Amino acid sequence: MSDTVDMSSDVATEIGDSGRADETSPPISFKRILWPLLLSLVVLVVIAVYTFEPAEFRQIVDGLNGWWMTAALASVIVRVYMGGWRLDYISRGRLGRAGGIRGQLAWDFFSNVTPSAIGGAPFAALYVARDKRIDVGESTAVLLFSMVLDQLWIAMTIPIVLIASIYLEVIPASLGDAGTAGFVIYFLGLLVWVVIFAYATMFRPDYLQRIASWIFRFRWLRRFHSRVDREMRQLRHRAKILRSQPPGFYVKSFLLTIGTGVSRYLLLLFVVWSFLEEFDKVLLVLRTAAMALGSLVMPTPGGAGGIEGLYALFVGPLIPAATLAPTLLVWRFLGYYVFVGVGVFLSTHHVQKRMRKDGARPTPGDDPSTPRTSVREKVL
């Protein structure tokens, strides 16, 4: 797969005529990273104030199961590895396993610092393009197909959650009939959306082109119309390339997608299991899936604040109150805070590597025999 289409205007604005990403960094500032972290911690502290019991907590810590905590950490590693493997496999080895893992870490990072409804795929495509020195078109092909696979995973998960809700209390009774009906309607609407998205992307990209053309004819969006129209025309060609892949390609790609999705759910199971021996494990996994689906419409980066609230609502009734804050902290640390930290490191490392290369690159008119001045020396 060597072709693709940009996934949003955010990516399009970063691409020059050459098809490669420019040398600027994605617009992710320190402030944009810090405030969702603080929001997440504030909500966590509020939950802890109302549920934390020091005496019970000491007993829980004394009985903490290190093996299950290790399994929780392992589930994070497995998820990242399988996600990187998937990106490498979809790229037909162009990214390499290490490059795929870096791409997956970048994807998780940008997803955690951009609103959940937007996702971090456009910025991750830019990172992969710069990291591997490939065209943005090539990197976004990989990310686009990965997004379609994720949509199929969601489409498979929703019926399971809805059917299980008939027999088990997957949606908490505390929501009442109105809240339960609201979640059911939301799940059904989400299912319709992901099916339409996947079908249109793969089989009828002309529909997307017509919709995009209509949207970008509005006065305040008109200046993007030609760029979007060009990219949507390319999408039709790239969808044809995706459809031409052999069946085995789709099977293995989706199996890797299932592996990454299941690993996400196992993380919370293992975290809670490390604190408690007795709890409804099946219901916990189902509620984890429901929380993951509910978090897709969170307006805050990484669902910060909202996911903590959903945790208290969905997981709180299944475990003792004293374990609510500790398990939430560990779960968010392994599934959220760690990826933000790793993402900052990757971004910083990428900038430093770029500076070293730029510092060693001669400028036009330089005498090759003249010692080069590094970027750091120029700044100093």
C-alpha positions in Angstrom: 0.0 0.0 0.0 1.7 3.1 -1.2 -1.2 5.4 -1.6 -3.5 7.2 0.8 -5.7 10.2 1.5 -5.3 12.7 4.2 -7.7 12.1 7.1 -8.5 15.6 8.0 -7.7 19.2 7.0 -5.2 19.2 9.9 -3.0 16.9 7.8 -3.8 18.6 4.6 -2.4 21.9 5.9 0.8 20.3 6.8 1.5 18.9 3.3 3.3 20.7 0.6 3.2 20.1 -3.1 5.9 17.5 -2.8 3.6 15.3 -0.8 5.9 15.3 2.3 5.2 16.7 5.7 6.9 20.0 6.4 9.4 20.5 9.1 7.1 22.0 11.6 5.7 20.1 14.5 2.0 19.3 14.9 0.2 22.1 16.9 0.4 20.3 20.3 1.5 22.8 22.9 2.6 22.2 26.5 -0.6 23.9 27.6 -2.7 21.5 25.5 -1.0 18.6 27.2 -1.1 19.9 30.7 -4.7 21.0 31.2 -6.4 17.6 30.4 -3.9 15.9 32.8 -4.8 18.4 35.5 -8.6 17.9 34.8 -8.2 14.1 35.0 -6.3 14.4 38.3 -8.8 16.9 39.7 -11.7 14.5 39.1 -9.7 11.6 40.5 -9.0 13.6 43.6 -12.7 14.5 44.0 -13.6 10.8 43.7 -10.9 9.9 46.3 -12.2 12.5 48.8 -15.6 10.9 48.8 -14.6 7.2 48.7 -11.1 6.8 50.2 -10.9 5.0 53.6 -7.3 4.8 55.0 -7.9 1.8 57.2 -9.5 -0.2 54.4 -6.9 1.0 51.9 -4.1 -0.4 54.1 -5.7 -3.8 54.2 -6.1 -3.7 50.4 -2.4 -2.7 49.9 -1.3 -5.5 52.2 -3.2 -8.0 50.0 -2.2 -6.5 46.7 -1.5 -9.2 44.1 1.8 -8.5 42.3 1.2 -11.1 39.6 -2.0 -9.5 38.4 -0.5 -6.1 38.5 2.3 -7.5 36.3 -0.3 -8.9 34.0 -1.8 -5.4 33.8 1.5 -3.9 32.7 2.0 -6.8 30.3 -1.4 -6.1 28.7 -0.3 -2.5 27.9 3.0 -3.8 26.4 1.1 -6.4 24.3 -1.4 -3.8 23.1 1.3 -1.4 21.9 3.3 -4.3 20.3 0.3 -5.6 18.5 -0.7 -2.1 17.4 2.8 -1.6 16.0 2.8 -5.0 14.4 -0.5 -4.1 12.7 0.9 -0.8 11.3 4.0 -2.6 10.1 1.9 -5.3 8.5 -0.5 -3.0 6.8 2.5 -1.0 5.4 3.8 -4.3 4.0 7.0 -3.9 6.1 7.7 -0.3 5.0 7.6 0.9 8.6 9.4 -2.0 10.2 8.4 -3.4 13.6 10.2 -0.7 15.6 8.8 2.0 13.4 5.3 0.6 13.7 5.6 0.6 17.5 6.7 4.2 17.5 3.8 5.0 15.2 1.4 3.3 17.6 2.8 5.2 20.6 2.5 8.4 18.7 -1.1 7.6 17.8 -1.9 6.9 21.4 -0.2 10.1 22.5 -2.0 12.3 20.1 -5.3 10.6 20.8 -4.8 11.5 24.5 -4.0 15.2 23.8 -6.8 15.8 21.2 -10.6 15.6 21.8 -11.8 12.0 21.7 -14.3 12.8 18.9 -11.4 13.9 16.7 -8.7 11.4 17.5 -5.0 11.6 17.0 -4.6 9.8 13.7 -3.9 12.9 11.5 -1.0 13.9 13.7 0.2 10.3 14.0 0.3 10.1 10.2 2.6 13.2 10.2 4.8 11.7 12.8 5.2 8.4 11.0 5.9 10.2 7.7 8.7 12.2 9.4 10.0 9.3 11.4 10.4 7.0 8.4 11.1 9.8 5.8 8.2 8.6 3.7 5.3 10.5 1.9 2.5 11.6 4.1 0.3 9.8 1.6 1.9 6.5 2.4 1.7 6.9 6.1 -1.9 8.1 6.1 -2.8 5.0 4.0 -1.7 2.9 6.9 -3.6 5.0 9.4 -6.7 5.2 7.3 -7.0 1.5 7.0 -6.3 1.1 10.7 -9.1 3.5 11.4 -11.5 1.4 9.3 -10.4 -1.7 11.2 -11.0 0.0 14.5 -14.5 1.0 13.3 -15.2 -2.7 12.5 -14.0 -3.6 16.0 -16.5 -1.1 17.4 -19.2 -2.4 15.1 -18.6 -5.9 16.5 -18.5 -4.7 20.1 -21.7 -2.8 20.2 -24.1 -5.8 19.5 -22.2 -7.8 22.1 -22.8 -5.0 24.7 -26.5 -4.6 23.7 -27.3 -8.3 23.7 -25.5 -8.8 27.0 -27.5 -5.9 28.5 -30.6 -8.0 28.1 -29.3 -10.6 30.6 -26.8 -8.6 32.7 -26.8 -5.1 34.1 -24.2 -3.7 31.7 -25.7 -0.2 31.9 -25.9 0.7 35.6 -29.4 0.8 37.1 -28.5 4.1 38.7 -29.0 5.8 35.3 -32.6 5.0 35.4 -34.8 4.1 32.4 -34.1 7.4 30.7 -30.4 7.1 31.1 -30.5 3.4 29.9 -32.6 4.4 26.9 -30.1 7.2 26.1 -27.2 4.8 26.1 -29.0 2.3 23.9 -29.9 5.0 21.4 -26.3 6.3 21.4 -24.9 2.8 20.9 -27.3 2.1 18.0 -26.5 5.5 16.4 -22.8 4.8 16.8 -23.2 1.4 15.2 -25.0 3.0 12.2 -22.2 5.6 11.9 -19.3 3.2 12.0 -20.9 0.9 9.4 -21.6 3.8 7.1 -18.0 5.2 7.6 -16.4 1.8 6.9 -18.6 1.0 3.9 -18.3 4.5 2.4 -14.5 4.6 2.9 -13.9 1.2 1.3 -16.7 0.8 -1.3 -18.4 4.1 -2.0 -15.8 6.9 -1.5 -17.7 8.9 -4.1 -20.4 9.5 -1.4 -17.8 11.0 0.9 -16.6 13.1 -2.0 -20.1 14.5 -2.6 -20.7 15.2 1.0 -17.3 16.9 1.5 -17.8 18.9 -1.7 -21.1 20.2 -0.4 -19.8 21.0 3.1 -16.8 22.9 1.8 -18.8 25.1 -0.4 -19.9 27.1 2.6 -18.4 30.6 2.6 -16.2 30.1 5.7 -14.9 26.8 4.4 -14.7 27.6 0.7 -10.9 28.3 0.8 -10.3 24.6 1.6 -12.6 23.3 -1.1 -10.0 22.7 -3.8 -7.6 20.9 -1.5 -10.3 18.7 0.0 -11.8 17.9 -3.4 -8.4 16.9 -4.6 -7.8 14.6 -1.7 -11.3 13.1 -1.9 -10.6 12.2 -5.6 -7.5 10.5 -4.5 -9.4 8.6 -1.9 -11.4 6.8 -4.6 -8.2 5.5 -6.1 -6.8 4.5 -2.8 -10.0 2.7 -1.8 -9.6 0.6 -4.9 -6.1 -0.3 -3.8 -7.4 -1.4 -0.4 -10.2 -3.5 -2.1 -7.6 -5.3 -4.2 -5.8 -6.8 -1.2 -6.0 -10.6 -0.8 -8.4 -12.0 1.9 -5.6 -13.1 4.1 -4.5 -9.5 4.4 -7.9 -8.5 5.9 -8.0 -11.5 8.2 -4.6 -11.0 9.8 -5.1 -7.2 10.0 -8.4 -7.7 11.8 -7.0 -10.3 14.1 -4.3 -7.9 15.2 -7.1 -5.3 15.7 -9.0 -7.7 17.9 -5.8 -8.3 19.9 -5.3 -4.6 20.6 -8.9 -4.1 21.5 -9.0 -7.1 23.9 -5.8 -6.0 25.5 -7.4 -2.6 26.3 -10.2 -4.4 28.2 -7.9 -6.8 30.0 -5.9 -3.9 31.4 -8.8 -2.8 33.7 -9.7 -6.4 34.6 -6.1 -7.2 35.7 -5.8 -3.9 37.6 -9.0 -4.6 39.6 -8.0 -8.2 40.0 -4.7 -7.2 41.6 -6.7 -5.3 44.3 -9.6 -7.8 44.7 -10.2 -11.5 44.4 -13.9 -11.5 44.4 -15.9 -9.5 41.9 -18.0 -10.0 38.8 -15.3 -10.3 36.1 -17.5 -10.9 33.1 -19.7 -7.9 34.0 -16.6 -5.8 34.6 -15.3 -6.5 31.1 -18.6 -5.7 29.5 -18.8 -2.5 31.4 -15.3 -1.7 30.3 -16.4 -2.1 26.7 -19.4 0.2 27.4 -17.2 2.8 28.9 -14.9 2.7 25.9 -17.8 3.2 23.6 -19.1 6.0 25.7 -15.8 7.8 25.8 -15.8 8.2 22.0 -17.9 11.3 22.2 -16.0 13.0 25.1 -15.1 16.6 24.1 -12.0 16.7 26.2 -8.5 15.5 25.1 -8.2 11.8 25.9 -11.7 12.0 27.6 -10.0 13.6 30.6 -12.5 14.1 33.4 -15.3 12.4 31.6 -13.7 8.9 31.6 -13.1 9.2 35.4 -16.8 10.0 35.8 -17.8 7.0 33.7 -15.5 4.9 35.8 -17.2 5.9 39.0 -20.6 5.3 37.4 -19.8 1.9 35.7 -17.1 0.3 37.8 -17.9 1.9 41.2 -21.0 -0.4 41.9 -18.9 -3.5 41.2 -16.1 -2.9 43.7 -15.7 -1.7 47.3 -15.7 2.1 47.6 -12.3 2.1 49.1 -10.8 0.6 46.0 -12.4 3.0 43.6 -9.8 5.7 43.6 -6.7 3.4 43.8 -7.9 1.2 40.9 -8.8 4.3 38.9 -5.4 5.9 39.5 -3.5 2.7 38.4 -5.8 2.2 35.4 -5.4 5.8 34.1 -1.7 5.8 34.9 -1.1 2.7 32.7 -3.6 3.6 30.0 -3.3 7.4 29.8 -0.6 9.1 31.8 2.2 6.8 30.6 1.3 7.3 27.0 1.4 11.1 27.4 4.8 10.9 29.0 6.1 8.5 26.3 4.6 10.8 23.6 6.4 13.8 25.0 9.6 11.9 25.0 9.1 10.7 21.4 8.3 14.2 20.2 11.3 15.7 22.0 13.6 13.0 20.7 12.3 13.6 17.2 13.0 17.3 17.4 16.5 16.7 18.8 17.2 14.2 16.0 16.0 16.7 13.4 18.2 19.5 14.9 21.2 17.2 14.8 20.6 16.4 11.2 20.0 20.1 10.3 23.1 21.1 12.2 25.2 18.6 10.1 23.6 19.7 6.8 25.6 22.3 4.8 23.7 25.4 3.8 23.7 26.7 0.2 27.0 28.4 -0.6 28.9 26.8 2.3 32.5 25.8 1.7 32.7 22.0 2.4 36.1 22.5 3.8 34.8 25.0 6.4 33.9 23.4 9.8 30.2 23.4 10.2 28.5 25.1 13.1 25.9 23.1 14.9 22.4 24.3 15.6 23.1 24.4 19.3 26.2 26.6 18.7 24.2 28.9 16.4 21.6 29.3 19.2 24.2 29.9 21.8 
